[in-house]
Amino acid sequence: MIDFKLLGLLISAMILTLLITTIVNAQESTIVAEDNSASVQTLIINARIFNGVSEKLTDSMSIMIDGNKITRMSVTPIKPAAGTAIIDTK
């Protein structure tokens, strides 16, 4: 029997992983094309994360990506610096 709730969570996690991977790859290309000393920042807001432990997605979170690394995850809003790309998942 297929557990559709779990299947939905897994699909959501795969989509978020694909989104983050795409952002990171695009940022790496931008960084190489521009100046390696300048780090590109992306803020994802209203993200619901599958943590691999719980069957439920987290509440709405903010995720800061600096260059190709996730530098901060928070349930409270993160104030972006000027020039930060913002992706709203809602």
Biotite code that builds the C-alpha atoms (Angstrom):
import biotite.structure as struc

atoms = struc.array([
    struc.Atom([0.000, 0.000, 0.000], chain_id="A", res_id=1, res_name="MET", atom_name="CA", element="C"),
    struc.Atom([1.322, 3.420, -0.921], chain_id="A", res_id=2, res_name="ILE", atom_name="CA", element="C"),
    struc.Atom([1.589, 5.989, 1.873], chain_id="A", res_id=3, res_name="ASP", atom_name="CA", element="C"),
    struc.Atom([0.668, 9.117, -0.085], chain_id="A", res_id=4, res_name="PHE", atom_name="CA", element="C"),
    struc.Atom([1.465, 11.443, 2.809], chain_id="A", res_id=5, res_name="LYS", atom_name="CA", element="C"),
    struc.Atom([5.026, 10.141, 3.002], chain_id="A", res_id=6, res_name="LEU", atom_name="CA", element="C"),
    struc.Atom([5.309, 10.179, -0.785], chain_id="A", res_id=7, res_name="LEU", atom_name="CA", element="C"),
    struc.Atom([4.238, 13.845, -0.792], chain_id="A", res_id=8, res_name="GLY", atom_name="CA", element="C"),
    struc.Atom([6.870, 14.690, 1.827], chain_id="A", res_id=9, res_name="LEU", atom_name="CA", element="C"),
    struc.Atom([9.573, 12.930, -0.161], chain_id="A", res_id=10, res_name="LEU", atom_name="CA", element="C"),
    struc.Atom([8.581, 14.721, -3.359], chain_id="A", res_id=11, res_name="ILE", atom_name="CA", element="C"),
    struc.Atom([8.605, 18.077, -1.517], chain_id="A", res_id=12, res_name="SER", atom_name="CA", element="C"),
    struc.Atom([12.075, 17.324, -0.161], chain_id="A", res_id=13, res_name="ALA", atom_name="CA", element="C"),
    struc.Atom([13.341, 16.398, -3.631], chain_id="A", res_id=14, res_name="MET", atom_name="CA", element="C"),
    struc.Atom([11.931, 19.602, -5.121], chain_id="A", res_id=15, res_name="ILE", atom_name="CA", element="C"),
    struc.Atom([13.552, 21.734, -2.397], chain_id="A", res_id=16, res_name="LEU", atom_name="CA", element="C"),
    struc.Atom([16.858, 19.903, -2.872], chain_id="A", res_id=17, res_name="THR", atom_name="CA", element="C"),
    struc.Atom([16.660, 20.514, -6.618], chain_id="A", res_id=18, res_name="LEU", atom_name="CA", element="C"),
    struc.Atom([15.852, 24.200, -6.036], chain_id="A", res_id=19, res_name="LEU", atom_name="CA", element="C"),
    struc.Atom([18.795, 24.689, -3.663], chain_id="A", res_id=20, res_name="ILE", atom_name="CA", element="C"),
    struc.Atom([21.143, 22.764, -5.981], chain_id="A", res_id=21, res_name="THR", atom_name="CA", element="C"),
    struc.Atom([20.055, 24.903, -8.929], chain_id="A", res_id=22, res_name="THR", atom_name="CA", element="C"),
    struc.Atom([20.603, 28.108, -6.956], chain_id="A", res_id=23, res_name="ILE", atom_name="CA", element="C"),
    struc.Atom([24.026, 26.983, -5.749], chain_id="A", res_id=24, res_name="VAL", atom_name="CA", element="C"),
    struc.Atom([25.103, 25.946, -9.259], chain_id="A", res_id=25, res_name="ASN", atom_name="CA", element="C"),
    struc.Atom([23.909, 29.253, -10.707], chain_id="A", res_id=26, res_name="ALA", atom_name="CA", element="C"),
    struc.Atom([25.748, 31.155, -7.981], chain_id="A", res_id=27, res_name="GLN", atom_name="CA", element="C"),
    struc.Atom([28.947, 29.211, -8.610], chain_id="A", res_id=28, res_name="GLU", atom_name="CA", element="C"),
    struc.Atom([28.753, 30.133, -12.299], chain_id="A", res_id=29, res_name="SER", atom_name="CA", element="C"),
    struc.Atom([28.154, 33.786, -11.396], chain_id="A", res_id=30, res_name="THR", atom_name="CA", element="C"),
    struc.Atom([31.030, 33.812, -8.916], chain_id="A", res_id=31, res_name="ILE", atom_name="CA", element="C"),
    struc.Atom([33.453, 32.292, -11.424], chain_id="A", res_id=32, res_name="VAL", atom_name="CA", element="C"),
    struc.Atom([32.309, 34.678, -14.161], chain_id="A", res_id=33, res_name="ALA", atom_name="CA", element="C"),
    struc.Atom([32.646, 37.702, -11.915], chain_id="A", res_id=34, res_name="GLU", atom_name="CA", element="C"),
    struc.Atom([35.109, 38.121, -9.059], chain_id="A", res_id=35, res_name="ASP", atom_name="CA", element="C"),
    struc.Atom([35.887, 35.233, -6.718], chain_id="A", res_id=36, res_name="ASN", atom_name="CA", element="C"),
    struc.Atom([36.188, 37.664, -3.800], chain_id="A", res_id=37, res_name="SER", atom_name="CA", element="C"),
    struc.Atom([32.523, 38.696, -4.108], chain_id="A", res_id=38, res_name="ALA", atom_name="CA", element="C"),
    struc.Atom([30.105, 36.221, -2.555], chain_id="A", res_id=39, res_name="SER", atom_name="CA", element="C"),
    struc.Atom([26.568, 35.954, -3.907], chain_id="A", res_id=40, res_name="VAL", atom_name="CA", element="C"),
    struc.Atom([23.857, 35.721, -1.261], chain_id="A", res_id=41, res_name="GLN", atom_name="CA", element="C"),
    struc.Atom([20.422, 34.205, -1.707], chain_id="A", res_id=42, res_name="THR", atom_name="CA", element="C"),
    struc.Atom([17.657, 34.228, 0.898], chain_id="A", res_id=43, res_name="LEU", atom_name="CA", element="C"),
    struc.Atom([14.872, 31.662, 0.607], chain_id="A", res_id=44, res_name="ILE", atom_name="CA", element="C"),
    struc.Atom([11.815, 32.634, 2.641], chain_id="A", res_id=45, res_name="ILE", atom_name="CA", element="C"),
    struc.Atom([8.707, 30.675, 3.647], chain_id="A", res_id=46, res_name="ASN", atom_name="CA", element="C"),
    struc.Atom([10.500, 27.366, 3.035], chain_id="A", res_id=47, res_name="ALA", atom_name="CA", element="C"),
    struc.Atom([9.214, 24.168, 4.610], chain_id="A", res_id=48, res_name="ARG", atom_name="CA", element="C"),
    struc.Atom([12.026, 21.670, 5.128], chain_id="A", res_id=49, res_name="ILE", atom_name="CA", element="C"),
    struc.Atom([11.998, 17.876, 5.226], chain_id="A", res_id=50, res_name="PHE", atom_name="CA", element="C"),
    struc.Atom([14.653, 17.007, 7.815], chain_id="A", res_id=51, res_name="ASN", atom_name="CA", element="C"),
    struc.Atom([14.726, 13.252, 7.256], chain_id="A", res_id=52, res_name="GLY", atom_name="CA", element="C"),
    struc.Atom([13.783, 12.548, 10.885], chain_id="A", res_id=53, res_name="VAL", atom_name="CA", element="C"),
    struc.Atom([10.170, 13.684, 11.114], chain_id="A", res_id=54, res_name="SER", atom_name="CA", element="C"),
    struc.Atom([7.402, 12.749, 8.703], chain_id="A", res_id=55, res_name="GLU", atom_name="CA", element="C"),
    struc.Atom([6.238, 16.368, 8.788], chain_id="A", res_id=56, res_name="LYS", atom_name="CA", element="C"),
    struc.Atom([7.743, 19.362, 7.058], chain_id="A", res_id=57, res_name="LEU", atom_name="CA", element="C"),
    struc.Atom([9.038, 22.128, 9.311], chain_id="A", res_id=58, res_name="THR", atom_name="CA", element="C"),
    struc.Atom([7.099, 25.316, 9.829], chain_id="A", res_id=59, res_name="ASP", atom_name="CA", element="C"),
    struc.Atom([7.937, 28.191, 7.516], chain_id="A", res_id=60, res_name="SER", atom_name="CA", element="C"),
    struc.Atom([11.680, 28.964, 7.660], chain_id="A", res_id=61, res_name="MET", atom_name="CA", element="C"),
    struc.Atom([14.214, 31.347, 6.151], chain_id="A", res_id=62, res_name="SER", atom_name="CA", element="C"),
    struc.Atom([17.393, 29.945, 4.615], chain_id="A", res_id=63, res_name="ILE", atom_name="CA", element="C"),
    struc.Atom([20.452, 32.108, 3.861], chain_id="A", res_id=64, res_name="MET", atom_name="CA", element="C"),
    struc.Atom([22.842, 30.807, 1.213], chain_id="A", res_id=65, res_name="ILE", atom_name="CA", element="C"),
    struc.Atom([26.199, 32.554, 0.961], chain_id="A", res_id=66, res_name="ASP", atom_name="CA", element="C"),
    struc.Atom([28.092, 31.521, -2.146], chain_id="A", res_id=67, res_name="GLY", atom_name="CA", element="C"),
    struc.Atom([27.570, 27.779, -2.257], chain_id="A", res_id=68, res_name="ASN", atom_name="CA", element="C"),
    struc.Atom([26.969, 27.185, 1.456], chain_id="A", res_id=69, res_name="LYS", atom_name="CA", element="C"),
    struc.Atom([23.882, 27.350, 3.619], chain_id="A", res_id=70, res_name="ILE", atom_name="CA", element="C"),
    struc.Atom([24.997, 29.750, 6.347], chain_id="A", res_id=71, res_name="THR", atom_name="CA", element="C"),
    struc.Atom([21.820, 30.161, 8.368], chain_id="A", res_id=72, res_name="ARG", atom_name="CA", element="C"),
    struc.Atom([18.384, 28.620, 8.834], chain_id="A", res_id=73, res_name="MET", atom_name="CA", element="C"),
    struc.Atom([15.835, 30.306, 11.074], chain_id="A", res_id=74, res_name="SER", atom_name="CA", element="C"),
    struc.Atom([12.145, 30.205, 11.969], chain_id="A", res_id=75, res_name="VAL", atom_name="CA", element="C"),
    struc.Atom([12.360, 33.964, 12.500], chain_id="A", res_id=76, res_name="THR", atom_name="CA", element="C"),
    struc.Atom([12.819, 36.273, 9.495], chain_id="A", res_id=77, res_name="PRO", atom_name="CA", element="C"),
    struc.Atom([16.395, 36.921, 8.375], chain_id="A", res_id=78, res_name="ILE", atom_name="CA", element="C"),
    struc.Atom([17.158, 40.495, 7.343], chain_id="A", res_id=79, res_name="LYS", atom_name="CA", element="C"),
    struc.Atom([18.951, 40.362, 3.973], chain_id="A", res_id=80, res_name="PRO", atom_name="CA", element="C"),
    struc.Atom([21.881, 42.567, 3.054], chain_id="A", res_id=81, res_name="ALA", atom_name="CA", element="C"),
    struc.Atom([21.566, 44.909, 0.076], chain_id="A", res_id=82, res_name="ALA", atom_name="CA", element="C"),
    struc.Atom([21.833, 42.995, -3.190], chain_id="A", res_id=83, res_name="GLY", atom_name="CA", element="C"),
    struc.Atom([20.704, 39.655, -1.745], chain_id="A", res_id=84, res_name="THR", atom_name="CA", element="C"),
    struc.Atom([18.510, 37.655, -4.122], chain_id="A", res_id=85, res_name="ALA", atom_name="CA", element="C"),
    struc.Atom([15.250, 36.660, -2.425], chain_id="A", res_id=86, res_name="ILE", atom_name="CA", element="C"),
    struc.Atom([13.146, 33.621, -3.325], chain_id="A", res_id=87, res_name="ILE", atom_name="CA", element="C"),
    struc.Atom([9.692, 33.355, -1.756], chain_id="A", res_id=88, res_name="ASP", atom_name="CA", element="C"),
    struc.Atom([8.471, 29.745, -1.847], chain_id="A", res_id=89, res_name="THR", atom_name="CA", element="C"),
    struc.Atom([4.821, 30.683, -1.242], chain_id="A", res_id=90, res_name="LYS", atom_name="CA", element="C"),
])
